[in-house]
Amino acid sequence: MTNPIVCDHMNEASRCLTKINEQLSHYLDEHYMEKLLHEEGSKNRAYYKEVLKALRRLEVISDEALDAVKKNLRSNCEQEQMAKKTLYGIYHKCILEFYAPKNDSWYEDSRASYTRSESIRFRNMPPRSVAQLVYTLDRSFQIMRDQFSDYESIETGTSPIRKHNSASIKQNS
């Protein structure tokens, strides 16, 4: 690797994405609609369905990002440009998808940092376990967003993270 900073970022991405994927997989394996309806929350079945869909989508995107990171790490980050493209893709697909999911099940309150409260706001009251999961995931996504902000605007061409027809975030190339 010619740039140790990029390789450090790849290692941090691997740590964060591994943790995120484990948390999402465990949650989605253990929770289903009927179980969620018995938890404290709005009991809005349609909203719960949207939340579960957003979490599944996030799991797929994060898993694909982790695969791309592992591929870069196996080659010891030798291809710096590919590593940067991967980090760009993580920023534009994973991180932005978390903070602004396609179906707007939740959103980020940018003023929350001033009030020392959780930055994620839900459109409806979610089941307690969903809120706990999303607040936990927020910590890992915040770490990546802070460290990878340099990749927000790097023009690197297409990302090695596979695009989803309904999910791709338009990139400026």
N, C-alpha and C positions, 0 to 999 in steps of 0.2 A: 504494500500500500504506500503510495507516495504521499498521502495526506493522513496523518494520524488522527486528526480531528474528525474526519469523515468516518474513519474506522471506529473511533470511540462512539460516534453517533449511531453507527450500525449496531454496536454492542448494546447501547442503551435502548435502541428500538427493539432489539431481540428480547431484552429483559422485560420491557414494558408490554410488548405484544404477547409474550408468553403468559404473563400474569393476566392480561386482559382476556386472552383466549381461554385460559383455565377457568376464570371466573364466569365468563359467558357460557361456556360449555356446561359447567356444573349447574348453573342456574337453569338453563334451558332444558337440561336433562331431568331436572327435579320438579319443575313447575309447569303446570298446564292450566287451562282456562278454569276448570271447576275448582281447582285448588286456590287460584287467585281470587275467585269470587267469594271465597270464605274468609279472606283476609280483610283487614280494615282498609277502606278505600271507597271510591265512588260507586263501585259495583256496576259500572258502565261497561257492559260486555263489548260493545263496538270499540270503545277506547282501549280496553285491555287487549283486544285483538290487534289493534294498531301498534300498541307498545311491544307486544311479543314479536310482531313482524319486524319492527325497527331493530329489536335486539338480535333477531336471527340474521338480519341483513348485516348488522354490524359485526356479528360473529364471522360471517363469510368473508367480508372485506378484510377484517383483521387477520383472519387465518391466511388469506392469500398474501397479505403484506408480510406476515411472518415467514411464509415460504420464500418470498423474494429476498428477505433479509438473510435467511439461512443460506440461500444460494450464494449471496455475496460473501458471507462470512466463510463459507467452505473454500472459496477461492482467495481467502485472506484479503478481501477487499482490493484485489489487484487492479480491477477495472474501476478506477475512481469515478469516471463519468457514469457508469452503470449504478454505482452505489449512490451517487447524487440523485440520479433519476428515481431510484427506489425511495430515498428519503423525501423527495418531492412528491412522489405518489402517496406516501404515508401521510404527509401533511394534507394533501388535497383530497384524498379519499377517506382515510380512516379518521383523522382528527376532525376535519370539517363535517363528516357524516355524523360523528358523535355529537358535536355541538349544534348541528342543525340537521336532524334526521329528515329524510325525505317526506315523511308524513306528518311532520311537526308535532310529534307526540310530546316532545319537550323542547325547550330552547334555553339558550344561555342568557342570563341577565347580566349585562356588562357592568351594571352598577353594583352588583353584589360584593365586589372586592372592597368597595368603600364602606359597606355595612358589616363586613366580616360574616356574611351568611353564605349559604350554599349558592353557587352560581347557576345551578340548573333549576329551572322552573318547569313544572308540568302543566299542560293545558287543562287537564282534569286531575282529580286526586287519584293517584295510582295506588295499587296495592303496596303495603308497607315494604314488602320484600323487593319490589321493583325500585322503589325510591332508594333503598339502602344499596342495591346493586349499582344503580346509576351514580350515586354519590361516591361510591368506592371506585368505580371506573374513572370518574372525573379526575381523581388524583393522578392516575397513570397517564391519562390523555393530557392533563395539564403539564406534566413533566415533559412529555414529548413535544407539545406545542411550544413550550418555552425554549427547549433546546434546538428544535428544528425550524424555528421561525425564519432562519436564513434561507430555507428551501421553499418558502412561500412564493417567492417571485423569481427563482432561478429558472431561466428558460433552458430546459434540457431535452426538449422533444417529448416523445411519448414515454409514459411510465411503464416499467415492467410488471406492475400490478395489473392483473387482468381487469378490463372494463366490463361493467354490467350494463346492458342496454338501458335499463330503467334507472340505473344508479350512477352512471358516470357523471362526474363533475367536469364541466367544460374547462379545458385547459387552453391557455394562450400559448400558441406555438409559433 
